[in-house]
Amino acid sequence: MKVTKEKAEENRQQVIETSSRLFREKGFDGVGVSTLMQAAGLTHGGFYKQFESKDDLIAKATKAALDQTAQRMSSLIGKDKRASLEKAVGLYLSGQHRNGVAEGCAFAALGPDVARHGPEARRVMQRGIEDQITLLESVVETEGKGSSRQEAIATMATMVGALVLARAVEDTAVSSEILEAAAHSILQK
């Protein structure tokens, strides 16, 4: 049965979105092509008609995850810089976000994997990091203590690092303590 161009593009987007979630949850090497295709409701045979390689899909799925992260963070930004930062920190450093790996931050979930993959995925991640830094520059306060870019980088590094650590520990109390300490550090400035 021949698939229309529209249906082929719909299938391709379904694979990218499904892979974006599964890669965040299991890592790039934690899920194979046949599992990705099956999870998207498609057969393994169609993969190479849609993507050049798994690395090609990794780059596209990483971009989709980063786009989702950017949209979520952008939706929190308003005219009041302090309130926007508080909302962003509150959402990002929450137990719900910590537990929602598959739908959560692409930086925390995919950063270590991207560092071990090809240049295309790294370029995609770098662009996402630059975009996130720019977004954070619009809400951080420097009070004459350095540039807004430096403060945005430090804020992002604190948030992402705290989320990685909070997800890495077994004890929920320690995990929550990490998230709370990071939020306090960012917001006390």
Contacts in CASP RR format, 6 or more apart in sequence:
PFRMAT RR
TARGET T0000
AUTHOR 0000-0000-0000
METHOD contacts of the structure
MODEL  1
MKVTKEKAEENRQQVIETSSRLFREKGFDGVGVSTLMQAAGLTHGGFYKQ
FESKDDLIAKATKAALDQTAQRMSSLIGKDKRASLEKAVGLYLSGQHRNG
VAEGCAFAALGPDVARHGPEARRVMQRGIEDQITLLESVVETEGKGSSRQ
EAIATMATMVGALVLARAVEDTAVSSEILEAAAHSILQK
3 11 0 8 1.000
8 49 0 8 1.000
8 50 0 8 1.000
11 40 0 8 1.000
11 42 0 8 1.000
11 50 0 8 1.000
12 50 0 8 1.000
12 51 0 8 1.000
14 40 0 8 1.000
14 41 0 8 1.000
14 42 0 8 1.000
15 36 0 8 1.000
15 37 0 8 1.000
15 40 0 8 1.000
15 42 0 8 1.000
15 47 0 8 1.000
15 50 0 8 1.000
15 51 0 8 1.000
15 57 0 8 1.000
16 57 0 8 1.000
16 60 0 8 1.000
16 61 0 8 1.000
16 64 0 8 1.000
17 40 0 8 1.000
17 64 0 8 1.000
18 36 0 8 1.000
18 39 0 8 1.000
18 40 0 8 1.000
19 31 0 8 1.000
19 36 0 8 1.000
19 40 0 8 1.000
19 57 0 8 1.000
19 58 0 8 1.000
19 60 0 8 1.000
19 61 0 8 1.000
19 64 0 8 1.000
20 61 0 8 1.000
20 62 0 8 1.000
20 64 0 8 1.000
20 65 0 8 1.000
20 68 0 8 1.000
20 106 0 8 1.000
21 102 0 8 1.000
21 103 0 8 1.000
22 31 0 8 1.000
22 35 0 8 1.000
22 36 0 8 1.000
22 39 0 8 1.000
22 102 0 8 1.000
23 31 0 8 1.000
23 58 0 8 1.000
23 61 0 8 1.000
23 62 0 8 1.000
23 65 0 8 1.000
23 109 0 8 1.000
23 110 0 8 1.000
23 113 0 8 1.000
24 65 0 8 1.000
24 101 0 8 1.000
24 102 0 8 1.000
24 103 0 8 1.000
24 104 0 8 1.000
24 106 0 8 1.000
24 109 0 8 1.000
24 110 0 8 1.000
25 101 0 8 1.000
25 102 0 8 1.000
25 109 0 8 1.000
27 109 0 8 1.000
27 110 0 8 1.000
27 113 0 8 1.000
28 54 0 8 1.000
28 58 0 8 1.000
28 110 0 8 1.000
28 113 0 8 1.000
28 117 0 8 1.000
29 113 0 8 1.000
32 54 0 8 1.000
33 44 0 8 1.000
33 47 0 8 1.000
33 54 0 8 1.000
33 57 0 8 1.000
34 44 0 8 1.000
36 47 0 8 1.000
36 57 0 8 1.000
37 43 0 8 1.000
37 44 0 8 1.000
37 45 0 8 1.000
37 46 0 8 1.000
37 47 0 8 1.000
38 44 0 8 1.000
47 57 0 8 1.000
51 57 0 8 1.000
51 60 0 8 1.000
55 117 0 8 1.000
55 118 0 8 1.000
55 120 0 8 1.000
55 121 0 8 1.000
56 120 0 8 1.000
58 117 0 8 1.000
58 120 0 8 1.000
58 121 0 8 1.000
59 120 0 8 1.000
59 121 0 8 1.000
59 123 0 8 1.000
59 124 0 8 1.000
62 106 0 8 1.000
62 110 0 8 1.000
62 114 0 8 1.000
62 121 0 8 1.000
62 124 0 8 1.000
62 125 0 8 1.000
63 124 0 8 1.000
65 104 0 8 1.000
65 106 0 8 1.000
65 109 0 8 1.000
65 110 0 8 1.000
66 106 0 8 1.000
66 107 0 8 1.000
66 124 0 8 1.000
66 125 0 8 1.000
66 127 0 8 1.000
66 128 0 8 1.000
66 131 0 8 1.000
68 103 0 8 1.000
68 104 0 8 1.000
68 106 0 8 1.000
69 104 0 8 1.000
69 105 0 8 1.000
69 106 0 8 1.000
69 107 0 8 1.000
69 132 0 8 1.000
70 128 0 8 1.000
70 131 0 8 1.000
70 132 0 8 1.000
70 135 0 8 1.000
72 91 0 8 1.000
73 88 0 8 1.000
73 92 0 8 1.000
73 132 0 8 1.000
73 135 0 8 1.000
74 135 0 8 1.000
76 84 0 8 1.000
76 87 0 8 1.000
76 88 0 8 1.000
76 91 0 8 1.000
77 84 0 8 1.000
77 88 0 8 1.000
77 135 0 8 1.000
77 138 0 8 1.000
77 139 0 8 1.000
78 84 0 8 1.000
81 138 0 8 1.000
81 139 0 8 1.000
81 140 0 8 1.000
81 141 0 8 1.000
82 139 0 8 1.000
82 141 0 8 1.000
84 138 0 8 1.000
84 139 0 8 1.000
85 139 0 8 1.000
85 140 0 8 1.000
85 141 0 8 1.000
85 155 0 8 1.000
85 186 0 8 1.000
85 187 0 8 1.000
86 187 0 8 1.000
88 136 0 8 1.000
88 139 0 8 1.000
89 159 0 8 1.000
89 183 0 8 1.000
89 186 0 8 1.000
89 187 0 8 1.000
90 183 0 8 1.000
91 97 0 8 1.000
92 105 0 8 1.000
92 159 0 8 1.000
92 163 0 8 1.000
93 159 0 8 1.000
93 162 0 8 1.000
93 163 0 8 1.000
93 166 0 8 1.000
93 179 0 8 1.000
93 180 0 8 1.000
93 182 0 8 1.000
93 183 0 8 1.000
94 179 0 8 1.000
95 166 0 8 1.000
95 175 0 8 1.000
95 176 0 8 1.000
95 179 0 8 1.000
97 104 0 8 1.000
97 105 0 8 1.000
97 163 0 8 1.000
98 163 0 8 1.000
98 166 0 8 1.000
98 167 0 8 1.000
98 175 0 8 1.000
98 179 0 8 1.000
101 109 0 8 1.000
101 167 0 8 1.000
105 160 0 8 1.000
105 163 0 8 1.000
106 125 0 8 1.000
107 125 0 8 1.000
107 129 0 8 1.000
107 132 0 8 1.000
107 156 0 8 1.000
107 160 0 8 1.000
108 160 0 8 1.000
108 161 0 8 1.000
108 163 0 8 1.000
108 164 0 8 1.000
108 167 0 8 1.000
110 125 0 8 1.000
111 125 0 8 1.000
114 121 0 8 1.000
114 122 0 8 1.000
114 124 0 8 1.000
114 125 0 8 1.000
115 122 0 8 1.000
129 156 0 8 1.000
132 156 0 8 1.000
133 149 0 8 1.000
133 152 0 8 1.000
133 153 0 8 1.000
133 156 0 8 1.000
134 152 0 8 1.000
136 151 0 8 1.000
136 152 0 8 1.000
136 155 0 8 1.000
136 156 0 8 1.000
137 148 0 8 1.000
137 149 0 8 1.000
137 151 0 8 1.000
137 152 0 8 1.000
140 148 0 8 1.000
140 151 0 8 1.000
140 152 0 8 1.000
140 155 0 8 1.000
141 151 0 8 1.000
141 189 0 8 1.000
142 148 0 8 1.000
142 150 0 8 1.000
142 151 0 8 1.000
143 189 0 8 1.000
145 151 0 8 1.000
151 189 0 8 1.000
155 186 0 8 1.000
158 182 0 8 1.000
158 185 0 8 1.000
158 186 0 8 1.000
159 182 0 8 1.000
159 186 0 8 1.000
161 182 0 8 1.000
162 178 0 8 1.000
162 179 0 8 1.000
162 181 0 8 1.000
162 182 0 8 1.000
162 183 0 8 1.000
163 179 0 8 1.000
165 178 0 8 1.000
166 175 0 8 1.000
166 176 0 8 1.000
166 178 0 8 1.000
166 179 0 8 1.000
167 175 0 8 1.000
169 175 0 8 1.000
169 178 0 8 1.000
END
